[in-house]
Amino acid sequence: MPKRISIEPHLSIGELEQRYHQGKDPIERSHYQIIWLLAQGRTSEEIAVMT
């Protein structure tokens, strides 16, 4: 079974969501979206389909 991606909780889910929605640079927004979805417990497979 593949290893799940884990993240360190430096920001809350709400803070990640806020940074995702307020980002002006498309690459930065994409990074925050992926981290936000991981923080919600989504799998990398789910995120790949969503993004």
N, C-alpha and C positions, 0 to 999 in steps of 0.2 A: 504494500500500500504506500502511495506517495506521501511524503511529509507535508503537513499543512504549513502554510505561510503564517507566521506570527509577527505581531508588531508590538512594540513597547508603548505603553499608554502615556505618552508625553502630553497629548491633547485629548480632551473629551470628545465624544462622538459629535456633540453639538458644535464644538469649536472646529472640528474637521469639516463638518457640513457647511458652516459659515465661511470658512476659507475657500471651500470648493465653489460655493455660489458667488463669492465676491472676487474671485480671481480674475484678473484681466488678461493674463498670458494663457493661451490655450494649453500649453504644455504643463504649466503649473496647475491649472484647473484639472487636467487629466490625472496628474499625480495625486492631488488631494481627493479626487473622486475615488480612485482605486484604494487609497489608504482608508478613506471613510467607509467604503464598502467592506473592506477587510475588518475594520473595527466593529462592524455590525455582525460579524461572524459569517459573512459570505465566503464561499470557497473560491479558489482561483478559477475553477471551471465556470462557475456562475458569473464571475466578474468578466471573464473573457467574452461571454455571450452578451453581457449588458453593455460593454464599452466598445 
